[in-house]
Amino acid sequence: MDGEPTASSGLGLPDYTSGVSFHDQAYLPETEDFQAGLYVAESPQSQEAEALSLGRLSDKSSTSETSLGEERAADEGGAPVDKSSLRSGDSSQDLKQSEGSEEEEEEEEGCVVLEEEEGDGEQDEITRASELTLADTVLSMDTVVARGGETDGEEEEEPLTEQSEGKEQKILLDTACKMVRWLSAKLGPTVASRYVARNLLRLLTSCYVGPTRQQFTVSSGESPPLSAGNIYQKRPVLGDVVSGPVLSCLLHIARLYGEPVLTYQYLPYISYLVAPGSTSGPSRLNSRKEAGLLAAVTLTQKIIVYLSDTTLMDILPRISHEVLLPVLSFLTSLVTGFPSGAQARTVLCVKTISLIALICLRIGQEMVQQHLSEPVATFFQVFSQLHELQHQDLKLDPVGRSEGQLPEVAFSDGQQRLVDPSLLDELQKVFTLEMAYTIYVPFSCLLGDIIRKIIPNHELVGELAGLYLESISPSSRSPASVEPPVPSTGPEWDPQSGGCPRDDGHSGTFGSVLVGNRIQIPDDSQPESPSLLGPIPGAGSGGLSSEEDHALKRELPRSAHGLSGNWLAYWQYEIGVSQQDAHFHFHQIRLQSFPGHSGAVKCVAPLSSEDFFLSGSKDRTVRLWPLYNSGDGTSETAPRLVYAQHRKSIFFVGQLEAPQYVVSCDGAVHVWDPFTGKTLRVMEPWDSRVPLTAVAVMPAPHTSITMASSDSTLRFVDCRKPGLQHEFRLGGGLNPGLVRSLAVSPSGRSVVAGFSSGFMVLLDTRTGLVLRGWPAHEGDILQIKAVEGSVLVSSSSDHSLTVWKELEQKPTHHYKSASDPIHTFDLYGSEVVTGTVANKIGVCSLLEPPSQATTKLSSENFRGTLTSLALLPTKRHLLLGSDNGVVRLLA
């Protein structure tokens, strides 16, 4: 994902970075997505019962198979992922090779990868977890659907290998979706929206690409007429089956973080998908844009169901102008053809009818007249236009018209419109008498007398509906007496009311029904009826139950992690930031507070997964805190675990990543289990007169701890076995003072020690040789960090921050603080985030010439004096420890 995003020339759409009116957001072009050709879908089994826990830490590695599903199970009731469901890459390759050439071509066109963006090492957690579940696995939902249908009648004759392959693919689909849900909860709202939800939204379009995905799917071999069933019982296509798991994951994210996900992220993306092309002239859609229209309408239907009444009315004008009208402009266009012809236009027409009817049922007749008059009238107007064109002699190449120029036709409403004669056949196949009947009867019931005010040509459409009834019935009926056959015995239709919606709570204004002079509150306990079209072969529920499919309104559960207040403001900003932006931006937004220490916080260290962090204090305790979002920015979070085995003030705490142990030091080094709080090992100084002054942990896969004592000796200890590994003298006959700070290179090949005299020593851990020793600063070394590329960053009490190359004599960059020394800092890619005792946060670059932007922490967001700082690189948050014992999370 290198390079700046560019607009897709094939789509003819605005650049993602241009934003939409719901909220300014930056998206990557479709052409840059999913290059690995990996498809993600979900088992047909409903996942509603999967409540993913957010709290419990696993006692295994965060990248192990067990912890991916089990580490959340105990705390909040989440179901663990079965180990057997995590298939190997080799078996998935066998599945891939067994697919036919046609399916491979379909996968290359429509299958995409749920990829995570790269960013200076900040996405390691996402990448590791995703690779475990999805790497080298190609899954075709079409294959699963087809095989599921074959097992009904040919189960005995089907080879055992095909049965096992189909079952294995379903397990993989189920596991992939569980992983996506688990990641969405683990990563938090900003990262989940930026990297998971964005890719799911792009994936949704690919589910409808190609004529095969746009075929109606029913249990029988024959497709029933459009008038069978009703417009609320949606007629699924194969793309709906394939997109079921994707929609399920998208809705799961909305349930986790609340309604803003629907209104600030999903709806703007929908408006992007349906936006007209940049060219003003007539154009033919490409297959990607055609699939985007179908995906947009499908997702909008799901969103409308979960919007509250207040929110729906607030954004209804925007839905009308930025979703419905653009879709209708393509659907009713006389000059724009669909790549898949009449079939794709018919599917889009049926879905749009269902969407408009759903909104009408939610808001009632009066609101329809105020807000949806234009979309409804536009939809019905196409019948009048086609009726007039049938009575005009429109030649394909009339004399006197240049090649490529379309004729203009004057219509009865006084408008001159361009018409493509070659599209008339396609339009007539879509807007038939049957289609007129399909939409006229339900909308006449929904709108009542208002239909005469909203739809000028309602009489013509009624006549066409009457003609359709005459064609299927020997006895003629007048348009005024048009009644549909009773399509369903479900609760939505009343046989006694001529097909009108029954007073069951699904009609009226906002779910209430007027009965006489009282308001009837609906009973939600009435079960939903099965679809008249029958089950989809082999599809199960596609991740969404039929009851959910036909619901008109559902409440989003009140989640403890719902976005509000400062969290909502920060999340809105983050989803609008380009994924290519590699800079750290500090906005001083307070997100959470972590009180509990009775003394000053001396050190803060996030765990590698960034869902927990450790803090050490003068009160001789180490506390483990959860980092899941909660509240509106003013909430206070309690520690998950308190380790109280130290006897002195703690000056170091860190995670030994390979065995997942915690290392803390108060003069003696304690190694303990963060999942149980049990002490595993305590290493006292070898000589009580020579205390330990600095500690560092080796990166994975190493399991060693390096400790420096006051006699300038560096010792290495393996936590898995007793005794010393190595012991090296750093002084070299000099008297550089005490070792104040240690830093280990990301590869683990070198260790640098900073002394109280400003001297620094670089040691090769493989040979024990001192590679370099030099006077780096004029004052005490306060902190050292090692970066990829043999780069060192050091700060000193002489108010300087210096960037070094390991074996170069002169510093690369040198920053000078004007007032206070930089006593704490952390790294974000190629940038350094600094903190001073004056409560100033600065950001400076490791690559560019010296320049530093500083921000003074306000007393409202941070109280006390800044003592420690740690950065969460994936989530882009700051943990700030203070002398009053409180740790605060800011962004």
FENGIBEL-V498779 format. One record per backbone hydrogen bond with DSSP energy under -0.5 kcal/mol. CO is the residue of the C=O (numbers start at 1). NH is the residue of the N-H. E is the energy in kcal/mol with one decimal. If there is no record, write none. Layout:
# FENGIBEL-V498779
co:CO nh:NH e:E
co:CO nh:NH e:E
This chain:
# FENGIBEL-V498779
co:7 nh:9 e:-0.6
co:8 nh:12 e:-1.2
co:8 nh:13 e:-0.8
co:12 nh:278 e:-1.5
co:15 nh:18 e:-1.9
co:16 nh:19 e:-1.7
co:23 nh:20 e:-0.9
co:29 nh:32 e:-1.4
co:30 nh:33 e:-1.6
co:34 nh:37 e:-1.0
co:44 nh:541 e:-1.0
co:44 nh:543 e:-1.5
co:47 nh:50 e:-1.7
co:49 nh:51 e:-1.4
co:50 nh:52 e:-0.8
co:61 nh:64 e:-1.8
co:64 nh:68 e:-1.1
co:65 nh:69 e:-0.7
co:66 nh:69 e:-1.0
co:66 nh:70 e:-2.5
co:67 nh:71 e:-1.2
co:70 nh:73 e:-1.6
co:70 nh:74 e:-0.5
co:72 nh:76 e:-1.0
co:72 nh:78 e:-0.9
co:73 nh:77 e:-0.9
co:82 nh:85 e:-1.3
co:83 nh:86 e:-1.6
co:85 nh:87 e:-1.1
co:88 nh:92 e:-1.6
co:89 nh:93 e:-1.6
co:90 nh:94 e:-1.7
co:91 nh:95 e:-1.8
co:92 nh:96 e:-2.2
co:93 nh:97 e:-2.2
co:94 nh:98 e:-1.4
co:95 nh:99 e:-0.7
co:96 nh:99 e:-0.8
co:100 nh:104 e:-1.8
co:101 nh:105 e:-2.0
co:102 nh:106 e:-2.0
co:103 nh:107 e:-2.5
co:104 nh:108 e:-2.2
co:105 nh:109 e:-1.5
co:106 nh:110 e:-3.0
co:107 nh:111 e:-2.3
co:113 nh:115 e:-1.7
co:119 nh:122 e:-1.8
co:121 nh:124 e:-0.8
co:123 nh:127 e:-2.6
co:124 nh:128 e:-2.8
co:125 nh:129 e:-1.9
co:126 nh:130 e:-2.4
co:127 nh:131 e:-2.7
co:128 nh:132 e:-1.7
co:129 nh:133 e:-1.2
co:130 nh:134 e:-3.0
co:131 nh:135 e:-1.8
co:134 nh:137 e:-1.5
co:136 nh:138 e:-0.5
co:137 nh:139 e:-0.6
co:139 nh:141 e:-0.6
co:140 nh:144 e:-1.6
co:141 nh:145 e:-2.6
co:142 nh:146 e:-2.6
co:143 nh:147 e:-2.7
co:144 nh:148 e:-2.3
co:145 nh:149 e:-1.7
co:146 nh:150 e:-1.7
co:147 nh:151 e:-1.5
co:149 nh:152 e:-0.9
co:149 nh:153 e:-0.5
co:150 nh:154 e:-2.2
co:151 nh:155 e:-0.5
co:154 nh:158 e:-1.6
co:159 nh:163 e:-1.6
co:160 nh:164 e:-2.5
co:161 nh:165 e:-2.4
co:162 nh:166 e:-2.5
co:163 nh:167 e:-2.3
co:164 nh:168 e:-2.5
co:165 nh:169 e:-2.4
co:166 nh:170 e:-1.9
co:167 nh:171 e:-2.0
co:168 nh:172 e:-2.2
co:169 nh:173 e:-2.6
co:170 nh:174 e:-2.5
co:171 nh:175 e:-2.5
co:172 nh:176 e:-2.6
co:173 nh:177 e:-2.1
co:174 nh:178 e:-2.1
co:175 nh:179 e:-2.3
co:176 nh:180 e:-2.1
co:177 nh:181 e:-2.3
co:178 nh:182 e:-2.5
co:179 nh:183 e:-2.9
co:180 nh:184 e:-2.2
co:181 nh:185 e:-1.6
co:182 nh:186 e:-2.3
co:183 nh:187 e:-2.9
co:184 nh:188 e:-0.6
co:187 nh:191 e:-0.5
co:188 nh:192 e:-2.2
co:189 nh:193 e:-1.9
co:190 nh:194 e:-2.4
co:191 nh:195 e:-2.5
co:191 nh:196 e:-0.7
co:192 nh:196 e:-1.2
co:192 nh:197 e:-3.2
co:193 nh:198 e:-1.1
co:196 nh:200 e:-2.2
co:197 nh:201 e:-2.5
co:198 nh:202 e:-1.8
co:199 nh:203 e:-2.4
co:200 nh:204 e:-1.8
co:201 nh:205 e:-0.9
co:202 nh:206 e:-1.0
co:203 nh:207 e:-0.8
co:204 nh:207 e:-0.8
co:205 nh:208 e:-1.8
co:206 nh:209 e:-1.0
co:210 nh:213 e:-0.6
co:211 nh:214 e:-1.2
co:212 nh:215 e:-1.2
co:213 nh:239 e:-2.5
co:215 nh:238 e:-1.8
co:216 nh:218 e:-0.6
co:222 nh:224 e:-0.5
co:225 nh:228 e:-1.5
co:230 nh:233 e:-0.8
co:232 nh:234 e:-1.3
co:234 nh:236 e:-0.9
co:236 nh:217 e:-2.3
co:237 nh:240 e:-1.0
co:237 nh:241 e:-1.2
co:238 nh:242 e:-2.2
co:239 nh:243 e:-2.4
co:240 nh:244 e:-0.7
co:241 nh:244 e:-0.6
co:243 nh:247 e:-2.8
co:244 nh:248 e:-2.3
co:245 nh:249 e:-2.1
co:246 nh:250 e:-2.3
co:247 nh:251 e:-2.7
co:248 nh:252 e:-1.7
co:249 nh:253 e:-1.9
co:250 nh:254 e:-1.7
co:251 nh:255 e:-2.3
co:252 nh:256 e:-2.0
co:253 nh:257 e:-2.3
co:254 nh:258 e:-2.1
co:257 nh:563 e:-2.2
co:258 nh:261 e:-1.4
co:259 nh:262 e:-1.1
co:259 nh:263 e:-1.8
co:260 nh:264 e:-3.0
co:260 nh:265 e:-0.5
co:261 nh:265 e:-1.0
co:261 nh:266 e:-2.1
co:262 nh:267 e:-2.1
co:265 nh:269 e:-1.4
co:266 nh:270 e:-2.2
co:267 nh:271 e:-2.5
co:268 nh:272 e:-1.6
co:269 nh:273 e:-2.3
co:270 nh:274 e:-2.0
co:271 nh:275 e:-0.6
co:272 nh:275 e:-0.8
co:286 nh:290 e:-2.3
co:287 nh:291 e:-2.2
co:288 nh:292 e:-2.1
co:289 nh:293 e:-1.9
co:290 nh:294 e:-1.6
co:291 nh:295 e:-2.6
co:292 nh:296 e:-2.5
co:293 nh:297 e:-2.2
co:294 nh:298 e:-2.1
co:295 nh:299 e:-2.5
co:296 nh:300 e:-2.2
co:297 nh:301 e:-1.9
co:298 nh:302 e:-1.5
co:299 nh:303 e:-2.3
co:300 nh:304 e:-2.7
co:301 nh:305 e:-1.3
co:302 nh:306 e:-0.9
co:303 nh:306 e:-0.8
co:303 nh:307 e:-0.9
co:304 nh:307 e:-0.7
co:305 nh:554 e:-2.9
co:308 nh:312 e:-2.7
co:309 nh:313 e:-2.1
co:310 nh:314 e:-1.9
co:311 nh:315 e:-2.2
co:312 nh:316 e:-0.8
co:315 nh:319 e:-2.5
co:316 nh:320 e:-2.5
co:317 nh:321 e:-2.3
co:318 nh:322 e:-3.0
co:319 nh:323 e:-1.4
co:319 nh:324 e:-2.6
co:320 nh:325 e:-2.4
co:323 nh:327 e:-1.9
co:324 nh:328 e:-2.7
co:325 nh:329 e:-2.0
co:326 nh:330 e:-1.4
co:327 nh:331 e:-2.6
co:328 nh:332 e:-2.8
co:330 nh:333 e:-0.7
co:334 nh:420 e:-2.6
co:335 nh:337 e:-0.6
co:337 nh:285 e:-1.8
co:338 nh:341 e:-1.8
co:340 nh:343 e:-0.8
co:341 nh:345 e:-1.6
co:342 nh:346 e:-2.5
co:343 nh:347 e:-2.4
co:344 nh:348 e:-2.4
co:345 nh:349 e:-2.2
co:346 nh:350 e:-2.6
co:347 nh:351 e:-2.4
co:348 nh:352 e:-2.4
co:349 nh:353 e:-2.5
co:350 nh:354 e:-2.1
co:351 nh:355 e:-2.2
co:352 nh:356 e:-2.7
co:353 nh:357 e:-2.6
co:354 nh:358 e:-2.2
co:355 nh:359 e:-2.2
co:356 nh:360 e:-2.4
co:357 nh:361 e:-2.3
co:358 nh:362 e:-1.8
co:359 nh:363 e:-2.2
co:360 nh:364 e:-2.2
co:362 nh:510 e:-1.5
co:363 nh:367 e:-0.5
co:364 nh:368 e:-1.7
co:365 nh:369 e:-2.1
co:366 nh:370 e:-1.4
co:367 nh:371 e:-2.8
co:367 nh:372 e:-0.5
co:368 nh:372 e:-2.1
co:372 nh:376 e:-2.0
co:373 nh:377 e:-2.5
co:374 nh:378 e:-2.5
co:375 nh:379 e:-2.1
co:376 nh:380 e:-2.1
co:377 nh:381 e:-1.9
co:378 nh:382 e:-0.8
co:379 nh:382 e:-0.6
co:380 nh:383 e:-1.3
co:380 nh:384 e:-0.7
co:381 nh:385 e:-2.0
co:382 nh:386 e:-2.4
co:383 nh:387 e:-2.1
co:384 nh:388 e:-2.2
co:385 nh:389 e:-2.1
co:386 nh:390 e:-1.7
co:387 nh:391 e:-0.6
co:388 nh:391 e:-0.9
co:389 nh:392 e:-1.3
co:392 nh:394 e:-1.2
co:393 nh:395 e:-0.7
co:395 nh:398 e:-0.5
co:398 nh:401 e:-1.2
co:402 nh:405 e:-1.7
co:407 nh:419 e:-2.3
co:409 nh:417 e:-2.3
co:411 nh:414 e:-2.0
co:415 nh:411 e:-2.3
co:415 nh:417 e:-0.6
co:417 nh:409 e:-2.9
co:419 nh:407 e:-0.7
co:419 nh:421 e:-0.8
co:420 nh:423 e:-2.0
co:421 nh:424 e:-1.0
co:423 nh:427 e:-2.6
co:424 nh:428 e:-2.5
co:425 nh:429 e:-1.5
co:426 nh:430 e:-1.1
co:427 nh:431 e:-2.9
co:430 nh:432 e:-1.7
co:432 nh:436 e:-2.1
co:433 nh:437 e:-2.4
co:434 nh:438 e:-2.4
co:435 nh:439 e:-1.8
co:436 nh:440 e:-2.3
co:437 nh:441 e:-1.4
co:439 nh:443 e:-1.7
co:440 nh:444 e:-2.3
co:441 nh:445 e:-1.7
co:442 nh:446 e:-2.6
co:443 nh:447 e:-2.7
co:444 nh:448 e:-1.6
co:447 nh:450 e:-1.7
co:448 nh:451 e:-1.4
co:449 nh:452 e:-1.4
co:450 nh:453 e:-0.9
co:450 nh:454 e:-2.4
co:451 nh:455 e:-2.3
co:454 nh:456 e:-0.7
co:455 nh:458 e:-1.3
co:457 nh:461 e:-2.0
co:458 nh:462 e:-2.3
co:459 nh:463 e:-2.2
co:460 nh:464 e:-2.3
co:461 nh:465 e:-2.2
co:462 nh:466 e:-2.1
co:463 nh:467 e:-2.3
co:464 nh:468 e:-1.9
co:465 nh:469 e:-1.9
co:466 nh:470 e:-2.2
co:467 nh:471 e:-1.9
co:468 nh:472 e:-1.2
co:469 nh:473 e:-1.3
co:478 nh:481 e:-1.4
co:479 nh:482 e:-1.3
co:485 nh:487 e:-0.6
co:490 nh:493 e:-1.0
co:492 nh:502 e:-1.3
co:493 nh:495 e:-0.6
co:494 nh:497 e:-1.7
co:494 nh:499 e:-1.1
co:495 nh:498 e:-0.7
co:497 nh:500 e:-0.9
co:498 nh:484 e:-0.6
co:500 nh:494 e:-1.6
co:502 nh:504 e:-2.4
co:508 nh:510 e:-0.6
co:509 nh:512 e:-1.5
co:511 nh:522 e:-0.6
co:513 nh:515 e:-0.6
co:513 nh:520 e:-3.9
co:514 nh:516 e:-0.5
co:515 nh:518 e:-1.8
co:518 nh:515 e:-2.6
co:518 nh:520 e:-0.6
co:519 nh:521 e:-0.5
co:520 nh:513 e:-1.9
co:520 nh:522 e:-0.5
co:522 nh:524 e:-0.7
co:523 nh:526 e:-0.9
co:531 nh:534 e:-1.5
co:533 nh:219 e:-1.2
co:536 nh:539 e:-1.8
co:536 nh:540 e:-0.7
co:539 nh:542 e:-1.7
co:541 nh:544 e:-2.2
co:545 nh:549 e:-2.0
co:546 nh:550 e:-1.7
co:547 nh:551 e:-0.5
co:548 nh:551 e:-0.6
co:557 nh:559 e:-1.1
co:559 nh:562 e:-1.6
co:560 nh:631 e:-0.7
co:564 nh:567 e:-1.2
co:564 nh:568 e:-0.8
co:565 nh:569 e:-2.1
co:566 nh:570 e:-2.6
co:567 nh:571 e:-2.5
co:568 nh:572 e:-2.5
co:569 nh:573 e:-1.6
co:570 nh:574 e:-2.5
co:571 nh:575 e:-2.2
co:572 nh:576 e:-0.5
co:573 nh:576 e:-1.0
co:574 nh:577 e:-1.5
co:575 nh:26 e:-0.7
co:578 nh:581 e:-1.4
co:580 nh:582 e:-0.7
co:583 nh:585 e:-0.5
co:584 nh:586 e:-0.5
co:585 nh:587 e:-0.6
co:588 nh:590 e:-0.6
co:589 nh:891 e:-1.8
co:592 nh:889 e:-2.9
co:593 nh:637 e:-2.5
co:594 nh:887 e:-1.6
co:597 nh:596 e:-0.5
co:600 nh:602 e:-0.7
co:600 nh:618 e:-2.3
co:603 nh:616 e:-2.5
co:605 nh:614 e:-3.2
co:607 nh:610 e:-1.7
co:611 nh:627 e:-2.7
co:612 nh:607 e:-2.6
co:613 nh:625 e:-2.8
co:614 nh:605 e:-2.7
co:615 nh:623 e:-2.3
co:616 nh:602 e:-2.0
co:616 nh:603 e:-1.6
co:617 nh:620 e:-1.2
co:617 nh:650 e:-1.9
co:620 nh:646 e:-0.7
co:621 nh:617 e:-1.4
co:622 nh:643 e:-3.7
co:623 nh:615 e:-1.6
co:623 nh:625 e:-0.5
co:624 nh:640 e:-3.1
co:624 nh:641 e:-1.4
co:625 nh:613 e:-1.9
co:630 nh:633 e:-0.5
co:632 nh:566 e:-2.9
co:635 nh:593 e:-1.7
co:638 nh:626 e:-0.5
co:641 nh:624 e:-2.9
co:642 nh:644 e:-0.7
co:643 nh:622 e:-2.4
co:652 nh:665 e:-2.3
co:654 nh:663 e:-3.0
co:655 nh:657 e:-1.1
co:656 nh:660 e:-1.2
co:656 nh:661 e:-1.5
co:660 nh:674 e:-0.6
co:661 nh:656 e:-2.9
co:662 nh:672 e:-2.3
co:663 nh:654 e:-2.4
co:664 nh:670 e:-3.3
co:665 nh:651 e:-2.1
co:665 nh:652 e:-1.2
co:667 nh:692 e:-0.6
co:668 nh:666 e:-1.7
co:668 nh:670 e:-0.5
co:669 nh:683 e:-3.1
co:670 nh:664 e:-2.3
co:670 nh:672 e:-0.5
co:671 nh:680 e:-3.0
co:671 nh:681 e:-1.9
co:672 nh:662 e:-2.7
co:672 nh:674 e:-0.5
co:673 nh:677 e:-2.7
co:678 nh:673 e:-2.4
co:681 nh:671 e:-3.1
co:682 nh:684 e:-0.6
co:683 nh:669 e:-2.4
co:687 nh:690 e:-2.2
co:690 nh:687 e:-0.5
co:691 nh:710 e:-1.9
co:694 nh:708 e:-2.9
co:696 nh:706 e:-2.8
co:699 nh:702 e:-1.8
co:702 nh:658 e:-0.5
co:703 nh:719 e:-1.9
co:704 nh:698 e:-2.2
co:705 nh:717 e:-2.5
co:706 nh:696 e:-2.4
co:707 nh:715 e:-2.8
co:708 nh:693 e:-2.8
co:708 nh:694 e:-1.5
co:709 nh:712 e:-1.5
co:712 nh:730 e:-2.9
co:712 nh:731 e:-0.6
co:713 nh:709 e:-1.9
co:713 nh:715 e:-0.5
co:714 nh:728 e:-3.0
co:715 nh:707 e:-2.8
co:716 nh:725 e:-3.3
co:716 nh:726 e:-1.0
co:717 nh:705 e:-2.7
co:717 nh:719 e:-0.6
co:718 nh:721 e:-1.4
co:726 nh:716 e:-2.3
co:728 nh:714 e:-3.6
co:731 nh:734 e:-1.4
co:736 nh:757 e:-1.3
co:738 nh:740 e:-0.7
co:738 nh:756 e:-2.0
co:741 nh:754 e:-2.7
co:743 nh:752 e:-2.7
co:745 nh:748 e:-1.5
co:749 nh:765 e:-2.0
co:749 nh:766 e:-0.7
co:750 nh:745 e:-2.3
co:751 nh:763 e:-3.1
co:752 nh:743 e:-1.9
co:753 nh:761 e:-2.1
co:754 nh:740 e:-2.8
co:754 nh:741 e:-1.5
co:755 nh:758 e:-1.5
co:755 nh:781 e:-1.5
co:758 nh:776 e:-1.7
co:758 nh:777 e:-1.9
co:759 nh:755 e:-2.9
co:760 nh:774 e:-2.5
co:761 nh:753 e:-2.5
co:761 nh:763 e:-0.5
co:762 nh:771 e:-2.2
co:762 nh:772 e:-1.4
co:763 nh:751 e:-2.4
co:763 nh:765 e:-0.7
co:764 nh:768 e:-2.7
co:769 nh:764 e:-2.9
co:769 nh:771 e:-0.7
co:772 nh:762 e:-3.4
co:774 nh:760 e:-2.5
co:774 nh:776 e:-1.0
co:780 nh:782 e:-0.6
co:780 nh:797 e:-2.2
co:783 nh:795 e:-2.3
co:785 nh:793 e:-2.7
co:787 nh:791 e:-1.4
co:790 nh:806 e:-2.4
co:791 nh:787 e:-3.2
co:792 nh:804 e:-3.3
co:793 nh:785 e:-2.5
co:794 nh:802 e:-2.8
co:795 nh:782 e:-2.5
co:795 nh:783 e:-1.2
co:796 nh:799 e:-1.1
co:799 nh:817 e:-3.8
co:800 nh:796 e:-1.9
co:801 nh:815 e:-3.5
co:802 nh:794 e:-2.5
co:803 nh:812 e:-2.7
co:803 nh:813 e:-1.1
co:804 nh:792 e:-2.7
co:805 nh:808 e:-1.3
co:813 nh:803 e:-2.7
co:815 nh:801 e:-2.7
co:821 nh:823 e:-1.1
co:821 nh:837 e:-0.6
co:824 nh:835 e:-2.3
co:826 nh:833 e:-3.0
co:828 nh:831 e:-1.8
co:830 nh:846 e:-3.3
co:830 nh:847 e:-0.5
co:831 nh:828 e:-2.8
co:832 nh:834 e:-0.6
co:832 nh:844 e:-2.3
co:833 nh:826 e:-2.3
co:834 nh:842 e:-1.9
co:835 nh:823 e:-0.7
co:835 nh:824 e:-1.4
co:836 nh:839 e:-1.6
co:839 nh:857 e:-2.9
co:840 nh:836 e:-1.1
co:840 nh:842 e:-0.5
co:841 nh:855 e:-2.8
co:842 nh:834 e:-2.9
co:843 nh:853 e:-1.8
co:844 nh:832 e:-3.4
co:851 nh:845 e:-0.6
co:852 nh:854 e:-0.5
co:853 nh:843 e:-2.0
co:855 nh:841 e:-3.2
co:855 nh:857 e:-0.5
co:858 nh:861 e:-0.6
co:858 nh:862 e:-2.3
co:865 nh:883 e:-1.4
co:868 nh:881 e:-2.4
co:870 nh:879 e:-3.2
co:871 nh:873 e:-0.8
co:872 nh:876 e:-2.3
co:872 nh:877 e:-1.0
co:877 nh:872 e:-2.7
co:878 nh:880 e:-0.6
co:878 nh:890 e:-2.6
co:879 nh:870 e:-2.0
co:879 nh:881 e:-0.5
co:880 nh:888 e:-2.4
co:881 nh:867 e:-2.8
co:881 nh:868 e:-1.3
co:882 nh:601 e:-2.3
co:882 nh:885 e:-1.3
co:885 nh:597 e:-1.3
co:886 nh:882 e:-1.1
co:887 nh:594 e:-2.9
co:888 nh:880 e:-2.6
co:888 nh:890 e:-0.6
co:889 nh:591 e:-2.9
co:889 nh:592 e:-1.3
co:890 nh:878 e:-3.2
co:891 nh:587 e:-1.3
